[in-house]
Amino acid sequence: MAGKQILLIEDEKSIRDMTAFALRRAGFEVSEAEDCRSGRAQISDRRPDLVLIDWMLPDASGLELTRQLKRDPATAELPIILVTARAEESDKVSGLDGGADDYVTKPFRTRELVARINAVLRRSGSTGGDDTVEHDGLRLEQASHRVMAGDRPVTLGPTEYRMLEFFMTHPERVYSREQLLDRIWGGSVYVEERTIDVHIRRLRKALEEFGYDDLIQTVRGAGYRFSTRRG
């Protein structure tokens, strides 16, 4: 997606230079930071379209910065990809639980990184719809990309928004993890089925404060369903 602004937060200059060069060749505008503090300052000055954050940074961990950005309403919907040498499944789950939209392990191929960035940008973009969908006081406004519980806003990350939008526009039907991956991620080969469970937990947690978490139901052995019937 040429012209999109990417903020690269990486403390190793050689890796930062190589990655920035590859991203600029792919058509992105790239700004750079070497630690969490300077990264946050750049986000405040000019919000990027996506942030690439290295897990291990000198002043704090990239995972903690990810959590901070996702907790802040001003940056909660900012797409984030964690980049790290930590390749264990538990590390990937921790990264996704912390709010990252994707996770890339070092060493990585430039083409794969660009493909993942484009996939996350597509998922976080507006669907272009202008309808309002409502169930029992939970309202999703597609034009403004806003979710309301009565008169209170519900803060969701871009992936959780797309997941809720799909569920609310396809209620009362059970979807397997594979079907949800295809419908929400477009069949991306880079997303594992376990990712669905992580985003379901995050979506339920966001809805729990407003009493709507029970609308997302687990159907044992089959998948997930959005139910319009409470209780």
N, C-alpha and C positions, 0 to 999 in steps of 0.2 A: 504494500500500500504506500506508494511513493508520496513523499511530502509529509508523512506522519512524523511527529516529534518523539524521539526515544531518549530517555535519560538513562545513561549507563553508569551504575555505581560499582566500581571495581578498584581495589587498591593496588593491584599489580599492574604497573605501567605497561609492560609488554603485552599482557593480555588485553588491557583496556585499549591500547593503540590498535592491536590487531582486530579486535571486535568492532571498534568504532569505524575503522577503515572498511571492513566488510559490510557493515550496515549502511554506510554512506554510498558504497558501490551499488547496494540494493535499492537506493533511492530514498532512504530515510534521512531526516535531519537528526543529528546526534549531539547531545550535550553530555558532558562527562563530570563525574565527581569521584573522589577517592575515599570518601568515608560517609557515614550516615549523616553527620551534621551538615556537611556541604551539600549532600543530596537533598535533605529536607529544605535547606535554604533555596536551592534551585527550584524545587517544586512550588514553594511559596511565591517565588518571583515569576515563574512561568510554568504553568501546569503542563506537563507532557501528555502525550497520548498513551504512553506505556512506559513502565520502568523496569529495567533489567537490574536486579540486585544480587551481588555476590553474597553468599551466606556468611563467609568469614571476612569481617571488616575490622579495622584497627580500633575503632571507638565503641562499637557495639555490633551485635550480629545482624546480618541482613534479615533473618527471620523476625527478630524483635522489631526492626524498622517496618517490616511488612505488617506486623500486628498493629503497630502504632498507626500506620496509614489507614488500615481497614477499620480501626476504632474511631477515627476522626471523620465526622460526617462530611467534611469538606473534601476528603480524599477517599472515602469508602468505596467509590465506584471506579477508582483509578486502577487500570489493569496492571498486574505485577507478575513478572516471571522471575523465579529464584534460579540463580546459576551457582552450581556447587560441585565439588568433587565427591560429596557424600552421596553414595549410590544405593544405600540400604533402603529397603521398602519402608521401614519405620521412619527414616528421614524424609522420604517423599510424602508420607502421610502427615508427618509433623508440619512440613511446608504447606501442604494444602489445607490442613486444619488451621494453620496460622493466617490463612487468607490469600495465599498465592493462587493465581489463576492457572499457572503451569509451573513445571519444574524441569530444568535442563541440567544434565550432569556433564562435568568436564572429564575428558576432552570431548568437545562437540564439533560436528561439521558445520561450517557456515551455512550451507543450504538448509540443514535441519533447523538451525536457530531462526533463520529468516522465515521458514515455513511455520514454525511455532508462533512467532510474533504475529504473522499475518492471520493465523487461525484465532489467536486470542483477540486481536483487533476486530475481526469479523464477529466473534461471539459477543463482544462488548458493545458493538454498534447498535444503533436503533433499528428496529425491525421495519420501520416505515409505516406501521399501522397507526390509525387515528381513532380506534374504538376504545370504549371503556368496558371492562369486564368486571362484574361484581357478584360476590357470593356472600350472603349473610353479613354484610357490612364491610367485608374485605374488598377493596376496590383497586383495580389495576388500570392505570391510564396509559395507553400505549403511545399516544402522541408526545406526552411529557416524560415518559419513562418513569412514572411515579407510582408508588403503591401506598395506599392509605387504609388505615384501620379506623373507620369512623372519620374523625377529623384529625387524627394523629398520623404523621408520616412513618412509614416502615422503611428502615435503612437496609438496603440489600446490595451486595456486590453484583457486578454485571452478570456473572454466571447464575447466581441465585435468582436474579430477576428473570432471566431467560427461562430458567427451569419453572419458576412460578407462573410465568406467562403461558408456557406450554401446558402446564397442569390445569390452569384456570380455563383455558380455551378447549381443553379436552377432558372434562370432568367425568368421573364415575367409570373410567376404563383403566384396566390394569396394564401397565407397560413394564416390560422387562428392562434390565440394565442395558442390554444391547440395543433395544429399541430407543431408549432415552438417549444413549450416546449418539445414535444416528439422527434422531430428531433435533437434539439440542446442540450437538457438536458437528453435525453434518457428516458423521461417519469418519471423523479424523482418525487416522491410524496412530496418532501420537497420544491419544487419551485412553487410559486403562479403565476397565469396568469398575474397579474399586473406587475410582474418582467419583462416580455417581453417589456412593454411600457418604463420602466426605461432604459433598455439596448438599445432600439431603439433610445431614446433621446441621450444617450451617443454616440452611433455610428454615428448618424447624426451630432452631435457636432464635433466629430473628423474629419468627412469628409467635414464639412462646410468650413473650412479654404482653402480647395483645390477645392471647387466648385462642390463636388460630393454628397452633402447631398440630392439633389433632386432625386437621383436614388432610395432612399428608400421611397417608396410611401405608404401612408395610403389609404386603400380602405374601405370606410365607411361601417360599418356593416358586414365586411367580414374578414379583417385582414391587412396584409402587403404584398407588392410586390417589388421585385427588377426589375427596368425597365432599359433596355439598350437604351431607347430612351430618350434623354434629353429634358427638357423644358415641 
